[in-house]
Amino acid sequence: MITVMQFAKNTRSLRHGLVILSLSALVLVSCSKENRLATHIPKDATGVLAFDVKSLAMKSLDFKELLSVEGVKKVFTDLDDSVSTALRNSGIDYMNKAYIFGKIEGENSGYGAAIVALTDANKFEAFVKKASKDVVITKEGSYSLATIEDKSIIGWSETELIVLVGTNDKEKLMAIANLKKEESLIATSETFKDLEKQTADIAWWMNFEGFQNFIPQTGMPGSNFNLKETFMMATCNFEDGQVVVDTKYQGNDEMLKKFNFIKNNVSNDVAGAMPGKTVIGMAGFGLDMDALYQYLESEHLVEAMGAQAEQMLGLTPKEAFETFSGDIAATVNGVSMKEVKRLNWSTGEEYTAQEPEFDYYALIGIAKKENAVKILEQFVAQGMLTKTDNVYSFQDKVFIVEKGNAIAITGSSALKDFAVSGSGEKLNGELSGLLTSNASSMYVNFTNIPSTFYEGSNASLGEHIGNIAVEEIVATSSAVKDKTSTGKLVVKFKNKSENSLLTITKIAKKYGDMIPTEPTFTEPAMDSTAVTEEPVVAINE
């Protein structure tokens, strides 16, 4: 090969051709290995995790950072070499995928398994002997077997390693090793095949049918679930400055007919009326009120609430559901520490403490304004609310403003004025777009939390938030289309230039270093003057 490549340097076209041919061969070999490993996963598996070991190794600097975490080191205390060096020389193939899978077989039974490729079976055997001095290795066909503790066993051939946990059943391990391709998940599941085609550092596949027997089928309304042909798939990619998780849920016709209450998005009316100043958090979703009512009616739940709802709201249940458009959004636009009086029950004395007070704002879309007004006036008549001008309130702590096509609810006087006037800073295009482009969305901005929130009793929380160095979290999901709903979760870190896997492993290392090597206990000194601290409770305001 060296001679051929040296010769190719003299001919540009030949060099290009050989490079392309080599890359093609590498891809084919890699795909062949990946498919071969996946053929060991049985078609009745409950869940699968797939790892792109090569990608993860490159992003975590060859696992040096990942494997420097103290908690991981302690697992390999018998190894003389550093963990990363020992694993690098263990004969494991880091240019391939690795799979973890399992099956739930009963309430307290089942198994978990892992399969990885090997480049050198002799090196791996030496690694096993070094890690466990007293291990006994036997042969079963082309596989070497070793029992590790009471409920785990490993087996390896020249090219692959299988780890079985939850049982040391040699026959079960060999059944996985000799599984026929037509009995494998990759050969029988279209959803798993599609997931295998995705680019992912980590991929996850789950068959919810495996949990069917654990759901009580009581016959009570809403308790009967059919999880057949119901799957969840997800991919996770570690990018520079952020982790991106994409999910896909696929349901069966019966489940979707029963529980598909989500509509495509939150309306522009609601999204455009939300306050946009200093947004710490935001959430929103759209409900199909007609579909929700039909489900409740089919489960005979409307009958149960009918008389009570009419007495409280002044409307029939159907009229109450028709009142709302199903567009719901909420923001947190600030937080401050508020002094409150508390009572020490042991002394009967009051003392002053601080607790957070959030400036929240919720907006509920209205489809029939006259019904909404009727409900609010009914609450006033019952003494639950008071009304001043066009503002309803509960104990002057919660304000309700009916305006336009929505009802605003807030505990902030400033946000109450925002709702009444309709003027002020609104959500920017990015945040309002999350609401109007998704069936549900959630947003958290840690940088907008004021430093005063982390003072006093919240100091340790502030330290943890600072350690994890997360800037924003964004989560979205779509309505169901063709039996499928998709979602996305993005966790953004403050360090944009570093791969997020490396950021996470550094965070884990920081906390791992805090774990003591051995638990310590110091006998407290007895002090006759010590006074036992009594529990305290807040005084009702």
N, C-alpha and C positions, 0 to 999 in steps of 0.2 A: 504494500500500500504506500510506504514511504517513497519507494522508487517511482511508482506511478505518479504520485503527487509532485515529486521533484521534476519529473518529465513534463507534467502539465503546466509548470510555471513558464515554460517556453512557448506555450500555445494558449493565447487568451481564450479562444472559443472552447478548446478542450478543457481548460481549467474551469470555466463556467459550467460546462456540461457535467463535469465530475462533481462539482459542488452541488448542483441541482440533484444529480443522481444520488449522492451521499445523503443529502437532506431527506430526499424521498424515502430512501431505504430506512433512515433513522425513524421517520414518522411511521412507516409501515411496521417496523419492528416494535416500536413503542405501542402502537395501537393493538398489535397482535397480543402483546403481553397484557395490556389492560383488559382486553376482551377475554383472554384466558383466565385472568384472575376473577373477573366478574362471573364467569361460568360456574364458579364454586358457590355462589350465593343461591340458595334454594328458592324456588318460586313462592313458597309459603312464608318467606321471611316477613317479619312485622315492620322492620325498619332497617335502613342502610345509611351509613356515613361513608363518603368517598373523599379521599385526600389526595391532592396533587402534590406528592412529596417533593418533587423537584422544585416546583414553584415556591412551596413553603420554605424549603431549605435556602433557596436564593434570597427570599425576602427576609429571612431571619438570620442572615449571615451564616449560612451553613449550620443552623441550629445552635450556634455558640451562645447567643443571648437566651434563646428559648430554654436551653438545657442548663443554664447557670442558675436557674431558680432553685432556691434551697430545698423546697419541697420535692422537686424532681431528683435533685442530687441524692437525697436521703434514700430513695428507692434503690439506688445503685451503690450503696455504701461498701459492698464487698469488692467493687472494682477498683483496681489500683490506678488505672488511667483516669483522666478526666472523662466525664460522661460523654461529651461530644466526640472526643477522640475514640473512646471505646465503641460507641455506636457507629462511627464512621468506618471503623475497621471490623465491623461485625458481620460483613458479608451481605447486608441488606441493600437492596437496589434502590438508590435515591433518585433514579431517573424515571421512576414509574409511579403508578397510583398505589394507594393502599386502601383497603376497605374494612370497615367495622360493621357487622350486621348482627341481628338477633331475632329471636322468635319467642313470643309469649305463648306458652303451651297450657297454662292453667293459672289459677289465682296465685299460687306460690311456686310455679315451676316455669322453666324456660331455659334458654341459654343465650350467651353472647359469643361472638367469634370475630376474629380479625384475620385478614389474609394480606400478605405483602410478598413482593418478588424478592428473590435472592440472586446475587451475582456470584457468590462463593459459599457453597454449603459447608465446606470444611472450616472456613473462618467463622461461620455462624455457630457451628458445633463447639468450636474453641471458646467463643463468646459465652455460650450457655454454660460450659464447664467452669469458666472463670467466675461467672455470676453466681453459680450455685455449686459449691464444692462437692456436695454429696449427691448430685443428680445421677439417676440411673437411666441410661439411654438404651432403648430396644429398637429392633427393626420390624417393620410391618410392610412387606413388599418394598416399594421404592422409597418409603418414608421412614425416617428416624423419629422415634417418639420419646417424650420425656414428661413425666407427671410433675407439675409444679404445684406444691401445696395440695390440699385435699380436693378442691373443686376446680382444678384447671389442668389442662394438658396441652402440650404443643407438639406439632408434627411438621417435619420439613423434608422436602425432596431436594433434588439438585437445583431447582429453579424457584421454589416457593415455600413460604412458611404459613402454617395455619395455627392460630391460637384459639383454644376453646375454653371459655370460663363459665362457671355455673355448674359444671359437671366435669368429671375426668373420664367420661365414657369414651373408651378407645374406638368403639364401633361407630359412635356418632361422628367423631373426628374423621374416621376413614370414609364414612358415607359422604361427608362434605368433600373430602379429597377426591373421591371417585364419582362425584355427581355427574350424571349424563347431561349434556348440554341442553337437551330438550326439557329437562326438569329444572333448569335454572331460571332465575328471575329475568336475566337479560334476554332470554329466548321467549319469554311468555308475557312480559309486561311492556306495553307501549309507553307508559308513563316513565318507567325506569330507563328505557331505551332513549327517550327524548332527553332525559336528564343527563345521561352519559355523553350526549353530544354537546352539552353546554360547557363553556369555559368557566372553570371554577377552582378556586383554591380548596374549598370544602363544599361538598354537595350533600344534601340530605333528602332521603326518600322515606315516606311513611305510609303504610297501609292501615287505615283506621279500622278495617274489618277485624283486625287482630284484637281490638278492644271491645268488640261487640258483646262478648259474654260477661263483661264486667259492668255493663249498664243495666240497672234493674228495670225490667220490663213490667212495671206495676199496673199498667192499665190506666193510671191516672193521666189527666190531660197533660200533654206535652212531654210525657215520659217515654214514649215509644220511638226509638231511633233505629233506622236501618242504615248501617255503615258499609254495606257491601259496595264495592267499586268506588270507595271514597279515599282519596289520596291527598297528601301534602308533599310538595317538592320545594326545595330551596337551594340556592347557590349563595356562597359567601366569597367575596373577593377582597383582599387586603390591598388597597391602593394607597398612594402617597397622601397622607393627611386624612384618610377616611376609610371606613369599612362599609362595604355595600352588600346588603343582603336582599336578594330577589326571591319572592315566594310565589307559588302557584298552588291553588287549591282546586281540586276537581271532585265534584259531588255526583251522586246519582239522581235520577229524576224525582224519586220520592222525597229525598231530603231537600232538594232545591224547591220543590213545589211547596213544601211545608214551611221552610225557614228563609226563603229568599225575600227579605223585607227591604233590602238596601237598594236605593236608586242611584243613578249615575253620579250625582254631584250635589253640592249645596248651591242654592240659587244665587244669582248675581245680586239680588236685592239684599239678601242677608250678608253675603261676603262684603258687599260694598258699604255696609253700614257698621262695620266692626271698627273699634278704636285701634289705631296703629302705633300709639306712643309707647315706647319702651316695652315691647312685647317679650315677656319672659316665657310664656307658654300659650299655645293655641291648640284647639281641637275642634273638629267639626265632622258631621256626617249627615247623610240624607236618608230619610226613611220613606218607604212607600206605604203611606198610611192606609190605603185601601187594602193592600196585600196583608198588612199586619192585622187589620180588623177581620178580614176573611179567615185568617189562621185562627185567631182567638175565638171566632164564632164556630169554626169547625171543631174546635176542642171544647166547646161548650163553656168557655170561660166568660163570654159576654153575659150569659144568663146569670152567672154568679155575681157579677159586678153591677148588673143593670139597675136595680132599685137604689142601691147605695150611691151610684154615680149620679143618677138623676136628682136625688135629694141634695147632694153636695154641689153639683155643678149647674143644676137647673136645665140640663140637657140629657137626652137619651145617649147611651154609649155611642151609637152611630153618629149622632150629631156632634158629640165631643170629638170623635176622630176626624170628622169632616172639617172641624174648626182649624186644624193645623196642617200646614203644607208638608211637614216632615223635614224642613230645613233647620238644622240646629248647629250653632257655633258658639264657642266661648273662648275668651282670652284672659290671661292674667297680665296686667299692665303695671304691676308694681307690688312691692312688699315692704313693709316696715315693721319695726318692733314696737309693740304696744304694752304699756304698763297695765297690769291687772292686779286686783287684790285677791289674795289667797288666804286660806285659813289653816292654821296649824291646829289640828284637832287635839293634840296632846296638851297644848298650852291654852287653846282658845283664843290665841292672838292672831291678828291679821298681819300679813307682810306683803310687800310689793315684789312682783315677779314680772318677767317680760315674756310675751308670746307673739308669734308672727301674725300680722294682719295683711291679707292679700287683697289687692284691688282687682276684683274679678268683674267680668262682663259677659253675660250670656244673652244670646239672641235666638228667639224661637219664631220661625216663619208662620204666618197666619194665612189661611186660605179663605176663611169666612170671618170677616171682621166683626159682624154683628154678634156672632156666637162668642167670640173672644171677649167682647165687652160684657156680654151677659154673664159669663163665668166670673169675671172680675167684680162686677156689681153684686153677684150672688155672694162672693166672699166678703164684700163690704157689709152686706145685709146680715151676714152671720157673725160679724164682729172679728173676722180673721184678718181683715185688712182695713186700713183707713185711707181716705182719699183727700188729697189737697190739690186743687186745680186739676191737672190731668195726670197727676202722679199718685200711684197707689203705694202704700208702704206697710211693712210689718214691723211694729215696735220701733219705727224710725231707724231700723238697722238694715233692712232690705227694701230696695226701691224697685217698683215695677212701672215701666212706662210703655203704654200702648201707642205706637206711632207707625203710620204707613202700613206695611205688610208684615209687621213683626211686633213681638213683645220683648222688651229689654228688661233684664233682671241684673241688679248690681247692688253691692254694699258700699259703694264709694259715692260720695256727694259729687265729686268732680265728674265721674262717669255718668251719674244721673243727669247732670247738666248737659253732658255730651249727647245723651239720648234725647233729651227734650229739644235741644237746639238743632241737632243734626249737623253741627259744624265742629271742626277740629280735625286732628290728624287721623287719617284712615289707614287701613292696612296697605302696605306697599304691594306692587304687582306680584312679587314672588309669593308672598303669604296669601293674598287673596286668590292667587292662581292655584295654590294647594287646595283651597276649599272648592273652587269652581271646576277643577279638573279631575277630582277624585271623589269616590263614594264616601270615603272617610280619610281623615288626615290628622296628624298630630305633630306639633312642633315645640321644641324646648330650646331656649337660648340661655346658656349658663352665664354668659358674659353680661347679661342685662340684670343679673341679681346683684343688688347693691352690697358693698362690702360691710355695711352696718348689719346686714342680716346674719353675718358670720361672727358677730361679737358675742361675748358672754357665753351662755350655755351652748351656743351653736358653733363655737370655735373649732371643735373636733370635726364637725360636718364640713366646715370651710376647708380644713386641712385635707380631708378626703377628696373633696371636689377639686382642690388644687392639684392633688396627686394624680388623679385620673386625666386631668388636662383635656377634658372634653369641652368643645365649644358649642356645638349644636347637635340635636338629634331630630331627624325628620322621618316620619313613617306615613305611608299612604297605602290605600287599597282601592281596588276597582269593584264595580258591580259585577254580578255574574253574567257571563256571556258564553254561550256554547258550553254550559256546565262548568265553566272555569272562572275563577276569580284570581287576580294577580295582586301582589303587594310588593312594597319596597321599604327597606329600612336603611337609612344612611346615618352613621355616627361620624361626626366630623371632629377632628382633634385640632388643637391649637397649632401644633407643629405641622405645617403643610409640606415641608420638604423631606420628611422622613416617612418611610413606609409604615403604615398603621400596625402591621404585625410586630415590627420592631418596637414601636411605641408601646404596644400592649405588653410585650414581654419585659420591657424595662419597668413598666408599672407593676407587673407580677413579681419581678425580681425585688423591687422596693418593698413590697409587702411580704414576699417570701423571706427576705433577710430579717424581718421582724419576728419570725417564728423561732422560738427558742429550741435549741438542740435537744434539751431534755427538760421536761416540766419541773419547775421548782416550786417549793412551798415553804413559806416562812411562818412559823407559829407566831401569831400576834401576841404582843405583850399585853398582859392584863392591866387594866387601869381602873381602879375603883372609882375614879371620878368621872369615867366615861358615861355619857348619857345616850341611851338608845334613841335613835332618830325615829320619830313617828311619821307615818304617811301624812301627806297634805293633800287637800282637795281645793278646787276653785270655788269661790263664793258665787252663787248665782247672781248674775248681774240683772 
